[in-house]
Amino acid sequence: MLDFIKLQFSTEQMQDRPRVKIHLTSIDLTCEILGWILVLGMWLLTLNKYGTLPDRIPIHYNILGEADGFGKKSAIITLPLISSILFIVLTILNKFPHIFNYPTTIMEKDALKQYTNATRMLRCLKLVIVFTFGLILFKTIQISEDNSAKLGIWMLPLTLCLIIIPMIYFTIKSNRIKKFTEDIPDN
């Protein structure tokens, strides 16, 4: 029952949030275009290399970046497929910033800045996701062609840093926006 009340409360808060049209800046547009190019590149790489892949390819890696699970070569399709689905879903979600979870209360006076910040964070995360999946795809193909290659011990820390650092940066920025707009009187 308590969970239902919390859900209802948060839904009511989202409905009260202002809805603001966000215009893409050159940074936002660059992230979007680069993301789509990476998605397309993953598909082109997969389709180009599919015929030359061996019947068994690595499908899982341990913490050291060594292949520890193998499967049919058709499994290579999952990397660009999941990446594409995530990219498209997050692109659609990015059109509704008023439903995001924010570390502060969204007011009319700071909505545009908060929404712009949040959508930019999501764009960065989309880019990181596609880049990471693309790198795993590239390394998987490389490992399939040359059994001595590894994903690398650096892959997991790199991925975590690429995801966590932007989230920390944009959360701090959101809190700064809130502090700055608290000094502005309501209209």
C-alpha positions as CSV (number, residue, x, y, z in Angstrom):
1,M,0.0,0.0,0.0
2,L,2.8,2.4,0.9
3,D,4.5,1.8,-2.5
4,F,1.2,2.7,-4.3
5,I,1.0,6.0,-2.3
6,K,4.6,6.8,-3.2
7,L,3.9,6.0,-6.9
8,Q,0.8,8.1,-6.9
9,F,2.6,11.0,-5.2
10,S,5.4,10.9,-7.8
11,T,3.0,10.7,-10.6
12,E,1.1,13.7,-9.3
13,Q,4.4,15.6,-9.1
14,M,5.3,14.8,-12.7
15,Q,1.9,16.1,-13.9
16,D,2.5,19.4,-12.1
17,R,5.8,19.9,-13.7
18,P,6.0,22.5,-16.5
19,R,6.3,21.3,-20.0
20,V,8.9,23.3,-22.0
21,K,10.0,22.9,-25.6
22,I,13.7,22.3,-25.6
23,H,15.7,23.4,-28.7
24,L,18.8,21.4,-29.7
25,T,22.1,23.2,-29.4
26,S,25.0,22.4,-31.7
27,I,26.4,20.2,-28.9
28,D,23.1,18.3,-28.6
29,L,22.8,17.9,-32.4
30,T,26.4,16.7,-32.6
31,C,25.7,14.0,-30.0
32,E,22.6,12.9,-31.8
33,I,24.3,12.7,-35.2
34,L,27.4,11.0,-33.8
35,G,25.1,8.5,-32.0
36,W,23.2,7.6,-35.2
37,I,26.5,7.3,-37.1
38,L,27.8,4.9,-34.4
39,V,24.6,2.8,-34.6
40,L,24.8,2.7,-38.4
41,G,28.5,1.8,-38.2
42,M,27.8,-1.1,-35.9
43,W,25.3,-2.5,-38.3
44,L,27.6,-2.0,-41.3
45,L,30.6,-3.6,-39.4
46,T,28.4,-6.6,-38.3
47,L,27.0,-7.2,-41.8
48,N,30.4,-6.7,-43.4
49,K,32.2,-9.2,-41.1
50,Y,29.4,-11.7,-40.5
51,G,30.3,-14.0,-43.5
52,T,33.9,-14.2,-42.4
53,L,33.3,-15.0,-38.7
54,P,33.9,-18.5,-37.5
55,D,30.9,-20.6,-36.4
56,R,31.8,-20.1,-32.7
57,I,32.5,-16.6,-31.4
58,P,33.0,-15.2,-27.9
59,I,29.7,-14.1,-26.3
60,H,30.8,-13.4,-22.7
61,Y,33.9,-12.0,-21.1
62,N,35.2,-12.3,-17.5
63,I,36.4,-9.4,-15.4
64,L,39.8,-9.6,-16.9
65,G,38.4,-9.2,-20.4
66,E,39.1,-12.8,-21.4
67,A,36.4,-14.7,-23.4
68,D,34.8,-17.2,-21.1
69,G,31.6,-18.0,-23.0
70,F,31.2,-19.0,-26.6
71,G,28.2,-19.3,-28.9
72,K,27.0,-19.3,-32.5
73,K,28.1,-16.5,-34.8
74,S,24.5,-15.3,-35.1
75,A,24.9,-14.0,-31.6
76,I,26.9,-11.2,-32.9
77,I,23.7,-9.6,-34.1
78,T,22.6,-9.0,-30.4
79,L,25.2,-6.2,-29.9
80,P,24.0,-3.8,-32.6
81,L,20.4,-4.9,-32.0
82,I,20.4,-4.1,-28.3
83,S,22.4,-1.0,-28.9
84,S,19.9,0.2,-31.5
85,I,16.9,-0.5,-29.3
86,L,18.4,1.3,-26.3
87,F,19.4,4.2,-28.5
88,I,16.0,4.5,-30.0
89,V,14.1,4.1,-26.7
90,L,16.3,6.7,-25.0
91,T,15.9,9.1,-27.9
92,I,12.1,8.8,-27.6
93,L,12.3,9.1,-23.8
94,N,14.4,12.3,-24.2
95,K,11.4,14.0,-25.7
96,F,9.6,13.9,-22.3
97,P,12.0,15.4,-19.8
98,H,9.1,16.4,-17.5
99,I,8.8,12.7,-16.5
100,F,12.5,12.2,-15.6
101,N,13.6,11.8,-12.0
102,Y,15.4,14.9,-10.7
103,P,17.5,15.6,-7.6
104,T,15.5,18.8,-7.1
105,T,12.0,20.1,-7.4
106,I,11.3,21.5,-10.9
107,M,9.8,24.9,-10.9
108,E,8.7,27.0,-13.9
109,K,11.7,29.4,-13.5
110,D,14.3,26.6,-13.8
111,A,12.5,24.0,-15.9
112,L,14.2,24.9,-19.2
113,K,17.7,24.7,-17.7
114,Q,16.9,21.6,-15.7
115,Y,15.3,19.8,-18.7
116,T,18.2,20.9,-21.0
117,N,20.7,19.6,-18.5
118,A,18.8,16.3,-18.1
119,T,18.3,15.7,-21.8
120,R,22.0,16.5,-22.5
121,M,23.0,13.9,-19.8
122,L,20.8,11.3,-21.5
123,R,22.4,12.2,-24.9
124,C,25.8,11.7,-23.4
125,L,24.8,8.4,-21.9
126,K,23.3,7.2,-25.2
127,L,26.6,8.0,-26.9
128,V,28.5,6.1,-24.2
129,I,26.2,3.1,-24.5
130,V,26.5,2.9,-28.3
131,F,30.3,3.6,-28.1
132,T,30.7,0.8,-25.5
133,F,28.6,-1.7,-27.5
134,G,30.5,-0.7,-30.6
135,L,33.8,-1.3,-28.9
136,I,32.7,-4.7,-27.6
137,L,31.5,-5.6,-31.1
138,F,34.8,-4.5,-32.7
139,K,36.8,-6.5,-30.1
140,T,34.6,-9.5,-30.4
141,I,35.1,-9.6,-34.1
142,Q,38.9,-9.1,-33.6
143,I,39.0,-11.9,-31.0
144,S,37.0,-14.2,-33.3
145,E,39.5,-13.6,-36.1
146,D,42.6,-13.8,-33.8
147,N,42.2,-16.1,-30.8
148,S,45.2,-14.4,-29.0
149,A,43.4,-11.1,-28.7
150,K,41.5,-10.1,-25.5
151,L,38.8,-7.6,-24.7
152,G,41.2,-6.1,-22.1
153,I,41.3,-5.6,-18.4
154,W,40.6,-1.9,-19.0
155,M,37.2,-2.4,-20.6
156,L,35.1,-2.7,-17.4
157,P,36.8,0.3,-15.6
158,L,36.5,2.4,-18.8
159,T,32.8,1.6,-19.2
160,L,32.0,2.4,-15.6
161,C,33.9,5.7,-15.8
162,L,32.2,6.6,-19.1
163,I,28.8,6.0,-17.5
164,I,29.4,7.3,-13.9
165,I,31.4,10.5,-14.6
166,P,28.7,12.1,-16.8
167,M,26.0,11.2,-14.4
168,I,27.9,12.8,-11.5
169,Y,28.7,15.9,-13.6
170,F,25.1,16.5,-14.8
171,T,23.7,15.8,-11.2
172,I,26.1,18.4,-9.8
173,K,25.1,20.8,-12.6
174,S,21.5,20.2,-11.8
175,N,22.0,21.1,-8.2
176,R,23.9,24.3,-9.2
177,I,21.1,25.3,-11.5
178,K,18.7,24.9,-8.6
179,K,20.9,27.0,-6.2
180,F,21.2,29.7,-8.9
181,T,17.4,29.9,-9.6
182,E,16.5,29.8,-5.9
183,D,17.7,33.4,-5.7
184,I,15.4,34.5,-8.6
185,P,12.0,35.6,-7.3
186,D,8.9,33.8,-8.6
187,N,6.8,35.7,-11.1
